[in-house]
């Protein structure tokens, strides 16, 4: 049980970190497209700022949402003989797809994560969730 808790916290931190960094990169690229100067120091400053503010909001949401998806998958593992790594990877994919497709519908159609506005951003965040779920299966391997 403790191993699962540490795995959940570590995986949630990794997922949150990569989503926040992806959002920062997306915002910096948008500024660059608008013709504004974007030195590397801007990326570093915005990364720390986004990690401290957006990360603080996204981490509890990730802990709760990812654990709900993990519980759903864990119960389904008992009835279907799906491989553990694949099922937990699907759980991470399910969490991030809920985050970028369902939550915006609940809050009036606005994307909660600015990095998920483009199709590439959505794909990247879905891959982050897939990777996070697989990481959880590795961290909690018996």
N, C-alpha and C positions, 0 to 999 in steps of 0.2 A: 504493500500500500504506500509506504514512504517513497519507494522507488518510482511509483507511478506519479506521486505528487511532485517530486523533483523533476521527473521527465516532463510533466505538464507545464511546470513553471519555466523550465529551460526552453522547451519548444515554443511556448507563448512569447518568451523574450525574443527568440530568433525570428519568429513570424512578425512580431511587432517591429523589430529592428529593420527587417528587409522591406516591409510595407512603408515605413516612414522614410527610409532612404530612397525608395523608388518614387515616392511622392515628391521629395526634395529634388531629385534629378528631373522629374517631369516639370516641376515649376521652373527650374533653372533653364531647361531647354526652351520652355515657352518664353521666358524673358529674352533668351538669345534670339529666338525667332522674331521677336518684336524689335530687335536691333539695339537692345540695351547692353551695356557692358556687364559681363559675367565673369569676373576673375575667380580663380580657384578659392581664394579666401571667402568669397560669398558662399560657395558650396559648403565649406567647412563651418562657417558661422550659422548658416541656415540648417545644416545637419544637426548641430548641437541644439539649436533652438527648437527644431521640430521634434527631436528625440525627447527633449525635456517637457514640451507641452503636448504635442500630438501623441507622443508615446505614452504619456501619463494618462491620457484619455482612452487610448486604444488598448493598452495592456489589460485593464480589467474586463473590457469587452471581449478581448481575445481569450482570456482565462475562462470566462463564463461560457461564451459561445463555443469555443473549441472543446471544453469539457462536456457540454451537452451533446455535441456531435460525436465525441468519443464514446459517451455512454450509449448513444443510439447504435453505433457500430458494434460496441461490445455485446449488446443484447442480440443483435442480428448475427454475430459470429456463432452464437450458440445454436442457431437454427440452420444456418447455411455454412457450408464448409469452405469459406473463402480464406485464402492465405492471410496471415496476420499483418504483414507489412503492407500488402495491397489494401487491405480494409482500413488500416489507420491512415494510409495516404489518401484514400477516398474520403475519410473523415475530415482531413485538413482541407481537401478540395471542397467538400460540402460547406465547411465553415466559411471559407473565403468567398464562395459563390453566394451564400446567404448575405455576407457582408457587403458585397458589391452589387447584387441584384435585388435583394428583397428589402434591405434596410432603406435604400433610397425611395422605394415605393411607400414605405411607412412614414417617411418624414417629408413627403411632399414632392418627390421626384428629383430632389437635389442629391448629387453624389456626395456622400459623406467624406470620401477619400478623394482628394483632387487628382491623385495619380491614376485613378480608375476612370477618368473621363474618356480617354481614348481606348480604342480596341486593344492596342498593344499593352496599355496599362492594365486593362482587365485580364488579359492573358498572362501577363507577368505576375499579377497578384494571385491568380488561380494556381500558377506553378509554384508560387511561394507556399500556398496552403498545402499543395500536394507534397512538396519537399518537407514541410513541417510535420505533416502526418507520418511520413516515412521516418523522419528523425525521431519522432516519439516512439515508433515501433523499435527502432534501434536502441534508444535509451532505456526502454523498459523490457528489453529482451530477458527472458528468464534463464 
